[in-house]
Amino acid sequence: MDQSELIREIKDLKVARNAVIMAHYYQEPEIQDIADFVGDSLALAQKADGTPADIIVLAGVNFMAETAKILNPAKKTLLPDPEAGCSLADSCPASQFEAFVKAHPGYTVITYVNTTAAVKGLSDIACTSSNAVQIVESLPKDEKIIFGPDRNLGNYIKSLTHRDMLVWDGACHVHEEFSLEKILELKKTHPEAKLLAHPECPKPILIVADHIGSTAALLRFSKTDTAAEYIVATESGILHQMQKSSPDKRFIPAPPKDSTCACNDCRYMKLVTLQKIYDCLRNESNEVLLDEELRLKAEKPIRRMLEISSKLGLV
């Protein structure tokens, strides 16, 4: 069937199954447009918490679907493509992280939501790039912290908070692949463009950025700032929402080191398609299942993150 028919069928299935489609900003535009809710990792976690739907279709990657299931054990959570993984989560195997934590007793363990349920189960608090700084600062100043898995985000937080932090050596393939040299060349041809960068980017890119923030924060900045052009150093899916919110502005994806491509996409995010959403809804397939003992362990740091975020008014 063609795309318009596929969209109609998905909408009908959502009603028939009492399902909700939740999509990350890094999904393809047509998936963002059909979703009931589009957001970053924090917003998806908040929205998943207590949804009245019977079925959650998570158009994103596996750790996001796991988080939805952790918060909603009685709901059926579906991941359109079970191969939609995460390079950052893969960079922090649970067995190695557990050994690291045991080697440093007395540390509070804060982990990014871009981790497996097993790693969350080893953690005290979860965080996202939207709330990581505030969560770290909510702890006593003398508290020793282990932060994982993203080294760029962890070191960025450490530079802002000056806390005693041990940072796990993990990274996201999308943000690691941006080319500072090509960004600077792009700035020469667009001298008035502001560089917006996600804190998962390496430090040299953050140094030259005009604004640093989570995906949602970059989107908010682009709406209220007065510049006419922006170079965006994060996954290119967010440009769809930026362009929708500010149609008179120009948004240019920051180039990766690979000279054959002008933008930088997450190969895992882009595995999700409208056809796969339709198939998993029709068949109620690719359900995310978690051992209950692990789910309960992983739920504690997520709940703590949500409680702190709520107290601080982070949305």
Short mmCIF file of the C-alpha atoms (twelve columns), coordinates in Angstrom:
data_MODEL
# 
_entry.id   MODEL 
# 
loop_
_atom_site.group_PDB 
_atom_site.id 
_atom_site.type_symbol 
_atom_site.label_atom_id 
_atom_site.label_alt_id 
_atom_site.label_comp_id 
_atom_site.label_asym_id 
_atom_site.label_seq_id 
_atom_site.Cartn_x 
_atom_site.Cartn_y 
_atom_site.Cartn_z 
_atom_site.pdbx_PDB_model_num 
ATOM 1   C CA . MET A 1   0.000  0.000   0.000  1 
ATOM 2   C CA . ASP A 2   1.142  3.588   -0.563 1 
ATOM 3   C CA . GLN A 3   2.137  5.931   2.272  1 
ATOM 4   C CA . SER A 4   -1.218 7.716   2.582  1 
ATOM 5   C CA . GLU A 5   -3.077 4.409   2.804  1 
ATOM 6   C CA . LEU A 6   -0.534 3.097   5.311  1 
ATOM 7   C CA . ILE A 7   -1.091 6.174   7.487  1 
ATOM 8   C CA . ARG A 8   -4.874 5.675   7.377  1 
ATOM 9   C CA . GLU A 9   -4.494 2.026   8.361  1 
ATOM 10  C CA . ILE A 10  -2.209 2.915   11.263 1 
ATOM 11  C CA . LYS A 11  -4.694 5.502   12.533 1 
ATOM 12  C CA . ASP A 12  -7.511 2.937   12.374 1 
ATOM 13  C CA . LEU A 13  -5.410 0.349   14.187 1 
ATOM 14  C CA . LYS A 14  -4.541 2.842   16.936 1 
ATOM 15  C CA . VAL A 15  -8.235 3.275   17.682 1 
ATOM 16  C CA . ALA A 16  -9.007 -0.435  17.445 1 
ATOM 17  C CA . ARG A 17  -6.123 -1.408  19.734 1 
ATOM 18  C CA . ASN A 18  -6.374 1.607   22.090 1 
ATOM 19  C CA . ALA A 19  -2.745 2.256   21.243 1 
ATOM 20  C CA . VAL A 20  -0.521 5.300   21.506 1 
ATOM 21  C CA . ILE A 21  2.462  5.979   19.234 1 
ATOM 22  C CA . MET A 22  5.353  7.742   20.926 1 
ATOM 23  C CA . ALA A 23  8.203  8.912   18.718 1 
ATOM 24  C CA . HIS A 24  11.627 10.373  19.400 1 
ATOM 25  C CA . TYR A 25  12.751 13.544  17.649 1 
ATOM 26  C CA . TYR A 26  15.296 11.505  15.692 1 
ATOM 27  C CA . GLN A 27  12.647 9.530   13.794 1 
ATOM 28  C CA . GLU A 28  11.836 10.178  10.135 1 
ATOM 29  C CA . PRO A 29  9.442  13.139  9.552  1 
ATOM 30  C CA . GLU A 30  6.497  10.972  8.489  1 
ATOM 31  C CA . ILE A 31  6.766  8.980   11.733 1 
ATOM 32  C CA . GLN A 32  6.960  12.128  13.848 1 
ATOM 33  C CA . ASP A 33  3.866  13.436  12.061 1 
ATOM 34  C CA . ILE A 34  1.777  10.329  12.755 1 
ATOM 35  C CA . ALA A 35  2.834  10.011  16.402 1 
ATOM 36  C CA . ASP A 36  0.558  10.966  19.271 1 
ATOM 37  C CA . PHE A 37  3.543  12.397  21.080 1 
ATOM 38  C CA . VAL A 38  7.021  13.439  19.934 1 
ATOM 39  C CA . GLY A 39  9.791  14.225  22.402 1 
ATOM 40  C CA . ASP A 40  13.257 13.612  23.743 1 
ATOM 41  C CA . SER A 41  14.145 10.845  26.192 1 
ATOM 42  C CA . LEU A 42  12.959 12.747  29.285 1 
ATOM 43  C CA . ALA A 43  9.651  13.747  27.734 1 
ATOM 44  C CA . LEU A 44  9.043  10.215  26.440 1 
ATOM 45  C CA . ALA A 45  9.668  8.795   29.918 1 
ATOM 46  C CA . GLN A 46  7.341  11.348  31.485 1 
ATOM 47  C CA . LYS A 47  4.625  10.764  28.893 1 
ATOM 48  C CA . ALA A 48  4.888  6.974   29.123 1 
ATOM 49  C CA . ASP A 49  4.399  7.114   32.875 1 
ATOM 50  C CA . GLY A 50  0.752  6.260   33.440 1 
ATOM 51  C CA . THR A 51  -0.530 6.496   29.860 1 
ATOM 52  C CA . PRO A 52  -4.190 5.391   29.587 1 
ATOM 53  C CA . ALA A 53  -3.462 3.436   26.399 1 
ATOM 54  C CA . ASP A 54  -3.419 -0.361  26.452 1 
ATOM 55  C CA . ILE A 55  -0.566 -0.546  23.936 1 
ATOM 56  C CA . ILE A 56  2.500  1.675   23.640 1 
ATOM 57  C CA . VAL A 57  4.257  1.694   20.277 1 
ATOM 58  C CA . LEU A 58  7.668  3.205   20.876 1 
ATOM 59  C CA . ALA A 59  9.049  4.610   17.631 1 
ATOM 60  C CA . GLY A 60  12.625 4.874   18.796 1 
ATOM 61  C CA . VAL A 61  15.295 2.481   20.022 1 
ATOM 62  C CA . ASN A 62  15.298 -0.396  22.466 1 
ATOM 63  C CA . PHE A 63  16.306 1.411   25.665 1 
ATOM 64  C CA . MET A 64  13.363 3.807   25.151 1 
ATOM 65  C CA . ALA A 65  10.938 0.921   24.750 1 
ATOM 66  C CA . GLU A 66  12.428 -0.735  27.828 1 
ATOM 67  C CA . THR A 67  11.910 2.484   29.800 1 
ATOM 68  C CA . ALA A 68  8.265  2.635   28.741 1 
ATOM 69  C CA . LYS A 69  7.791  -0.978  29.835 1 
ATOM 70  C CA . ILE A 70  9.614  -0.409  33.138 1 
ATOM 71  C CA . LEU A 71  7.193  2.408   33.968 1 
ATOM 72  C CA . ASN A 72  4.108  0.609   32.643 1 
ATOM 73  C CA . PRO A 73  4.435  -3.112  33.441 1 
ATOM 74  C CA . ALA A 74  0.754  -3.822  32.794 1 
ATOM 75  C CA . LYS A 75  0.833  -2.227  29.330 1 
ATOM 76  C CA . LYS A 76  1.913  -3.993  26.162 1 
ATOM 77  C CA . THR A 77  4.949  -2.153  24.784 1 
ATOM 78  C CA . LEU A 78  5.940  -2.718  21.168 1 
ATOM 79  C CA . LEU A 79  9.185  -1.810  19.404 1 
ATOM 80  C CA . PRO A 80  8.610  -1.643  15.621 1 
ATOM 81  C CA . ASP A 81  12.093 -2.993  14.849 1 
ATOM 82  C CA . PRO A 82  13.759 -5.153  17.538 1 
ATOM 83  C CA . GLU A 83  17.137 -4.464  15.900 1 
ATOM 84  C CA . ALA A 84  16.859 -0.758  16.740 1 
ATOM 85  C CA . GLY A 85  19.654 -0.642  19.291 1 
ATOM 86  C CA . CYS A 86  21.874 2.157   20.577 1 
ATOM 87  C CA . SER A 87  25.624 2.539   20.151 1 
ATOM 88  C CA . LEU A 88  25.853 4.461   23.430 1 
ATOM 89  C CA . ALA A 89  24.046 1.731   25.368 1 
ATOM 90  C CA . ASP A 90  26.275 -0.857  23.673 1 
ATOM 91  C CA . SER A 91  29.344 1.020   24.916 1 
ATOM 92  C CA . CYS A 92  28.399 0.187   28.503 1 
ATOM 93  C CA . PRO A 93  27.998 -3.601  28.977 1 
ATOM 94  C CA . ALA A 94  26.278 -4.361  32.272 1 
ATOM 95  C CA . SER A 95  28.914 -6.847  33.466 1 
ATOM 96  C CA . GLN A 96  31.761 -4.372  32.942 1 
ATOM 97  C CA . PHE A 97  29.812 -1.507  34.475 1 
ATOM 98  C CA . GLU A 98  28.961 -3.630  37.510 1 
ATOM 99  C CA . ALA A 99  32.663 -4.372  38.042 1 
ATOM 100 C CA . PHE A 100 33.430 -0.648  37.738 1 
ATOM 101 C CA . VAL A 101 30.784 0.258   40.321 1 
ATOM 102 C CA . LYS A 102 32.001 -2.431  42.748 1 
ATOM 103 C CA . ALA A 103 35.562 -1.135  42.380 1 
ATOM 104 C CA . HIS A 104 34.427 2.301   43.594 1 
ATOM 105 C CA . PRO A 105 32.275 1.817   46.708 1 
ATOM 106 C CA . GLY A 106 30.687 4.879   48.235 1 
ATOM 107 C CA . TYR A 107 29.858 6.534   44.913 1 
ATOM 108 C CA . THR A 108 26.352 7.541   43.834 1 
ATOM 109 C CA . VAL A 109 25.721 6.042   40.403 1 
ATOM 110 C CA . ILE A 110 24.002 8.289   37.861 1 
ATOM 111 C CA . THR A 111 23.352 6.794   34.450 1 
ATOM 112 C CA . TYR A 112 21.985 8.302   31.299 1 
ATOM 113 C CA . VAL A 113 18.698 6.794   30.113 1 
ATOM 114 C CA . ASN A 114 20.604 5.640   27.013 1 
ATOM 115 C CA . THR A 115 21.437 2.395   28.812 1 
ATOM 116 C CA . THR A 116 20.006 -1.078  29.082 1 
ATOM 117 C CA . ALA A 117 17.622 -2.061  31.856 1 
ATOM 118 C CA . ALA A 118 20.462 -4.109  33.353 1 
ATOM 119 C CA . VAL A 119 22.669 -1.014  33.687 1 
ATOM 120 C CA . LYS A 120 19.783 1.003   35.112 1 
ATOM 121 C CA . GLY A 121 19.392 -1.760  37.668 1 
ATOM 122 C CA . LEU A 122 22.927 -0.982  38.876 1 
ATOM 123 C CA . SER A 123 22.177 2.738   39.224 1 
ATOM 124 C CA . ASP A 124 20.909 5.094   41.900 1 
ATOM 125 C CA . ILE A 125 19.506 7.787   39.619 1 
ATOM 126 C CA . ALA A 126 18.813 7.976   35.901 1 
ATOM 127 C CA . CYS A 127 19.147 11.185  33.904 1 
ATOM 128 C CA . THR A 128 18.809 12.615  30.425 1 
ATOM 129 C CA . SER A 129 20.706 15.408  28.732 1 
ATOM 130 C CA . SER A 130 17.731 17.655  29.630 1 
ATOM 131 C CA . ASN A 131 18.150 17.220  33.370 1 
ATOM 132 C CA . ALA A 132 21.634 15.791  34.007 1 
ATOM 133 C CA . VAL A 133 23.176 19.022  35.308 1 
ATOM 134 C CA . GLN A 134 20.250 19.695  37.644 1 
ATOM 135 C CA . ILE A 135 20.234 16.134  38.951 1 
ATOM 136 C CA . VAL A 136 23.956 16.270  39.722 1 
ATOM 137 C CA . GLU A 137 23.529 19.636  41.433 1 
ATOM 138 C CA . SER A 138 20.609 18.317  43.493 1 
ATOM 139 C CA . LEU A 139 23.064 16.069  45.374 1 
ATOM 140 C CA . PRO A 140 25.245 17.269  48.274 1 
ATOM 141 C CA . LYS A 141 28.366 19.045  47.031 1 
ATOM 142 C CA . ASP A 142 30.703 16.506  48.623 1 
ATOM 143 C CA . GLU A 143 28.937 13.479  47.142 1 
ATOM 144 C CA . LYS A 144 31.138 11.286  44.973 1 
ATOM 145 C CA . ILE A 145 29.518 10.376  41.659 1 
ATOM 146 C CA . ILE A 146 29.938 7.740   38.976 1 
ATOM 147 C CA . PHE A 147 28.460 8.961   35.690 1 
ATOM 148 C CA . GLY A 148 27.872 6.793   32.656 1 
ATOM 149 C CA . PRO A 149 27.948 5.984   29.908 1 
ATOM 150 C CA . ASP A 150 28.612 9.055   27.721 1 
ATOM 151 C CA . ARG A 151 32.078 10.534  28.308 1 
ATOM 152 C CA . ASN A 152 31.339 13.747  26.417 1 
ATOM 153 C CA . LEU A 153 28.162 14.500  28.360 1 
ATOM 154 C CA . GLY A 154 29.786 13.406  31.632 1 
ATOM 155 C CA . ASN A 155 32.831 15.614  31.172 1 
ATOM 156 C CA . TYR A 156 30.649 18.527  30.097 1 
ATOM 157 C CA . ILE A 157 28.584 18.179  33.296 1 
ATOM 158 C CA . LYS A 158 31.767 17.872  35.328 1 
ATOM 159 C CA . SER A 159 33.095 21.128  33.830 1 
ATOM 160 C CA . LEU A 160 29.875 22.952  34.766 1 
ATOM 161 C CA . THR A 161 29.355 21.539  38.252 1 
ATOM 162 C CA . HIS A 162 32.984 20.928  39.380 1 
ATOM 163 C CA . ARG A 163 31.802 17.774  41.150 1 
ATOM 164 C CA . ASP A 164 33.853 14.732  42.115 1 
ATOM 165 C CA . MET A 165 32.849 12.529  39.162 1 
ATOM 166 C CA . LEU A 166 34.191 9.350   37.644 1 
ATOM 167 C CA . VAL A 167 33.044 9.202   34.022 1 
ATOM 168 C CA . TRP A 168 32.522 5.973   32.086 1 
ATOM 169 C CA . ASP A 169 34.268 5.920   28.693 1 
ATOM 170 C CA . GLY A 170 31.298 5.480   26.357 1 
ATOM 171 C CA . ALA A 171 30.035 7.457   23.365 1 
ATOM 172 C CA . CYS A 172 27.260 7.839   20.788 1 
ATOM 173 C CA . HIS A 173 28.287 7.089   17.203 1 
ATOM 174 C CA . VAL A 174 26.236 10.009  15.841 1 
ATOM 175 C CA . HIS A 175 27.799 12.728  17.978 1 
ATOM 176 C CA . GLU A 176 31.299 11.259  17.804 1 
ATOM 177 C CA . GLU A 177 31.215 11.438  14.000 1 
ATOM 178 C CA . PHE A 178 30.748 15.190  13.647 1 
ATOM 179 C CA . SER A 179 33.678 16.922  11.963 1 
ATOM 180 C CA . LEU A 180 34.932 20.126  13.587 1 
ATOM 181 C CA . GLU A 181 36.910 20.947  10.437 1 
ATOM 182 C CA . LYS A 182 33.831 20.652  8.216  1 
ATOM 183 C CA . ILE A 183 31.688 22.603  10.662 1 
ATOM 184 C CA . LEU A 184 34.200 25.454  10.609 1 
ATOM 185 C CA . GLU A 185 34.248 25.336  6.793  1 
ATOM 186 C CA . LEU A 186 30.447 25.486  6.823  1 
ATOM 187 C CA . LYS A 187 30.603 28.495  9.118  1 
ATOM 188 C CA . LYS A 188 32.701 30.313  6.509  1 
ATOM 189 C CA . THR A 189 29.909 29.993  3.941  1 
ATOM 190 C CA . HIS A 190 27.226 30.761  6.555  1 
ATOM 191 C CA . PRO A 191 28.967 33.358  8.784  1 
ATOM 192 C CA . GLU A 192 25.749 34.480  10.486 1 
ATOM 193 C CA . ALA A 193 24.589 30.942  11.332 1 
ATOM 194 C CA . LYS A 194 24.678 29.928  14.982 1 
ATOM 195 C CA . LEU A 195 26.050 26.514  15.893 1 
ATOM 196 C CA . LEU A 196 23.720 24.492  18.115 1 
ATOM 197 C CA . ALA A 197 25.355 21.446  19.723 1 
ATOM 198 C CA . HIS A 198 24.207 18.534  21.834 1 
ATOM 199 C CA . PRO A 199 26.425 17.925  24.903 1 
ATOM 200 C CA . GLU A 200 27.186 14.414  23.619 1 
ATOM 201 C CA . CYS A 201 29.416 16.101  21.021 1 
ATOM 202 C CA . PRO A 202 33.186 16.072  21.638 1 
ATOM 203 C CA . LYS A 203 34.641 19.026  23.548 1 
ATOM 204 C CA . PRO A 204 36.193 20.831  20.515 1 
ATOM 205 C CA . ILE A 205 32.721 21.188  18.981 1 
ATOM 206 C CA . LEU A 206 31.195 22.338  22.276 1 
ATOM 207 C CA . ILE A 207 33.896 25.002  22.584 1 
ATOM 208 C CA . VAL A 208 32.897 26.640  19.290 1 
ATOM 209 C CA . ALA A 209 29.131 26.189  19.772 1 
ATOM 210 C CA . ASP A 210 26.867 29.197  20.228 1 
ATOM 211 C CA . HIS A 211 24.397 27.180  22.286 1 
ATOM 212 C CA . ILE A 212 24.674 23.768  23.980 1 
ATOM 213 C CA . GLY A 213 21.656 21.773  25.077 1 
ATOM 214 C CA . SER A 214 19.572 18.638  24.921 1 
ATOM 215 C CA . THR A 215 17.530 17.939  21.815 1 
ATOM 216 C CA . ALA A 216 14.468 19.588  23.361 1 
ATOM 217 C CA . ALA A 217 16.542 22.523  24.614 1 
ATOM 218 C CA . LEU A 218 18.014 23.116  21.146 1 
ATOM 219 C CA . LEU A 219 14.503 23.088  19.701 1 
ATOM 220 C CA . ARG A 220 13.304 25.633  22.278 1 
ATOM 221 C CA . PHE A 221 16.306 27.866  21.622 1 
ATOM 222 C CA . SER A 222 15.711 27.801  17.871 1 
ATOM 223 C CA . LYS A 223 12.133 29.001  18.413 1 
ATOM 224 C CA . THR A 224 13.005 32.011  20.554 1 
ATOM 225 C CA . ASP A 225 16.405 33.093  19.243 1 
ATOM 226 C CA . THR A 226 16.589 35.835  16.629 1 
ATOM 227 C CA . ALA A 227 19.114 34.317  14.215 1 
ATOM 228 C CA . ALA A 228 17.959 33.372  10.725 1 
ATOM 229 C CA . GLU A 229 20.293 30.392  10.220 1 
ATOM 230 C CA . TYR A 230 21.517 27.551  12.407 1 
ATOM 231 C CA . ILE A 231 24.007 24.730  12.011 1 
ATOM 232 C CA . VAL A 232 22.700 21.845  14.116 1 
ATOM 233 C CA . ALA A 233 25.159 19.351  15.618 1 
ATOM 234 C CA . THR A 234 22.909 16.523  16.669 1 
ATOM 235 C CA . GLU A 235 20.933 13.820  14.865 1 
ATOM 236 C CA . SER A 236 19.282 15.386  11.832 1 
ATOM 237 C CA . GLY A 237 15.765 14.186  12.698 1 
ATOM 238 C CA . ILE A 238 15.279 17.198  14.972 1 
ATOM 239 C CA . LEU A 239 15.479 19.537  11.980 1 
ATOM 240 C CA . HIS A 240 11.935 18.492  11.042 1 
ATOM 241 C CA . GLN A 241 10.505 19.946  14.262 1 
ATOM 242 C CA . MET A 242 12.767 22.988  14.073 1 
ATOM 243 C CA . GLN A 243 11.599 23.761  10.548 1 
ATOM 244 C CA . LYS A 244 7.937  23.227  11.470 1 
ATOM 245 C CA . SER A 245 8.266  25.579  14.442 1 
ATOM 246 C CA . SER A 246 10.276 28.232  12.572 1 
ATOM 247 C CA . PRO A 247 9.452  27.978  8.848  1 
ATOM 248 C CA . ASP A 248 11.163 31.282  8.053  1 
ATOM 249 C CA . LYS A 249 14.517 30.127  9.449  1 
ATOM 250 C CA . ARG A 250 17.126 27.892  7.833  1 
ATOM 251 C CA . PHE A 251 18.480 24.817  9.595  1 
ATOM 252 C CA . ILE A 252 21.616 23.128  8.292  1 
ATOM 253 C CA . PRO A 253 22.701 19.698  9.554  1 
ATOM 254 C CA . ALA A 254 26.266 19.658  10.833 1 
ATOM 255 C CA . PRO A 255 28.434 17.442  8.595  1 
ATOM 256 C CA . PRO A 256 30.049 14.218  9.787  1 
ATOM 257 C CA . LYS A 257 33.591 13.106  9.066  1 
ATOM 258 C CA . ASP A 258 32.298 10.885  6.258  1 
ATOM 259 C CA . SER A 259 32.515 13.164  3.209  1 
ATOM 260 C CA . THR A 260 29.849 11.217  1.285  1 
ATOM 261 C CA . CYS A 261 26.998 12.507  3.476  1 
ATOM 262 C CA . ALA A 262 25.897 16.045  4.312  1 
ATOM 263 C CA . CYS A 263 23.979 15.053  7.457  1 
ATOM 264 C CA . ASN A 264 24.424 12.714  10.398 1 
ATOM 265 C CA . ASP A 265 21.749 10.109  11.112 1 
ATOM 266 C CA . CYS A 266 21.411 7.427   13.768 1 
ATOM 267 C CA . ARG A 267 21.438 4.173   11.842 1 
ATOM 268 C CA . TYR A 268 19.334 2.550   14.575 1 
ATOM 269 C CA . MET A 269 16.637 5.237   14.729 1 
ATOM 270 C CA . LYS A 270 16.203 5.055   10.987 1 
ATOM 271 C CA . LEU A 271 15.403 1.325   11.134 1 
ATOM 272 C CA . VAL A 272 11.867 2.228   12.193 1 
ATOM 273 C CA . THR A 273 9.476  2.724   9.272  1 
ATOM 274 C CA . LEU A 274 5.749  3.303   8.806  1 
ATOM 275 C CA . GLN A 275 5.431  -0.243  7.471  1 
ATOM 276 C CA . LYS A 276 7.049  -1.665  10.602 1 
ATOM 277 C CA . ILE A 277 4.771  0.425   12.821 1 
ATOM 278 C CA . TYR A 278 1.768  -0.883  10.901 1 
ATOM 279 C CA . ASP A 279 2.970  -4.486  11.107 1 
ATOM 280 C CA . CYS A 280 3.684  -4.442  14.832 1 
ATOM 281 C CA . LEU A 281 0.344  -2.772  15.594 1 
ATOM 282 C CA . ARG A 282 -1.614 -5.168  13.385 1 
ATOM 283 C CA . ASN A 283 0.087  -8.251  14.823 1 
ATOM 284 C CA . GLU A 284 0.865  -6.836  18.280 1 
ATOM 285 C CA . SER A 285 4.363  -8.137  17.657 1 
ATOM 286 C CA . ASN A 286 7.878  -7.296  18.890 1 
ATOM 287 C CA . GLU A 287 6.640  -6.940  22.449 1 
ATOM 288 C CA . VAL A 288 9.189  -5.785  25.025 1 
ATOM 289 C CA . LEU A 289 9.342  -8.227  27.936 1 
ATOM 290 C CA . LEU A 290 11.388 -7.803  31.113 1 
ATOM 291 C CA . ASP A 291 12.113 -10.027 34.080 1 
ATOM 292 C CA . GLU A 292 10.127 -8.557  36.978 1 
ATOM 293 C CA . GLU A 293 13.048 -8.507  39.399 1 
ATOM 294 C CA . LEU A 294 15.148 -6.583  36.878 1 
ATOM 295 C CA . ARG A 295 12.243 -4.275  36.041 1 
ATOM 296 C CA . LEU A 296 11.835 -3.309  39.695 1 
ATOM 297 C CA . LYS A 297 15.567 -2.611  40.059 1 
ATOM 298 C CA . ALA A 298 15.582 -0.489  36.896 1 
ATOM 299 C CA . GLU A 299 12.437 1.375   37.920 1 
ATOM 300 C CA . LYS A 300 13.987 2.882   41.068 1 
ATOM 301 C CA . PRO A 301 16.534 5.179   39.348 1 
ATOM 302 C CA . ILE A 302 13.977 6.239   36.738 1 
ATOM 303 C CA . ARG A 303 11.403 7.101   39.407 1 
ATOM 304 C CA . ARG A 304 14.020 9.066   41.295 1 
ATOM 305 C CA . MET A 305 14.866 10.978  38.117 1 
ATOM 306 C CA . LEU A 306 11.201 11.763  37.507 1 
ATOM 307 C CA . GLU A 307 10.704 12.878  41.127 1 
ATOM 308 C CA . ILE A 308 13.695 15.227  41.003 1 
ATOM 309 C CA . SER A 309 12.623 16.565  37.602 1 
ATOM 310 C CA . SER A 310 9.121  17.205  38.916 1 
ATOM 311 C CA . LYS A 311 10.406 19.043  42.002 1 
ATOM 312 C CA . LEU A 312 12.669 21.197  39.829 1 
ATOM 313 C CA . GLY A 313 9.889  21.914  37.322 1 
ATOM 314 C CA . LEU A 314 11.760 20.282  34.438 1 
ATOM 315 C CA . VAL A 315 9.450  19.463  31.534 1 
# 
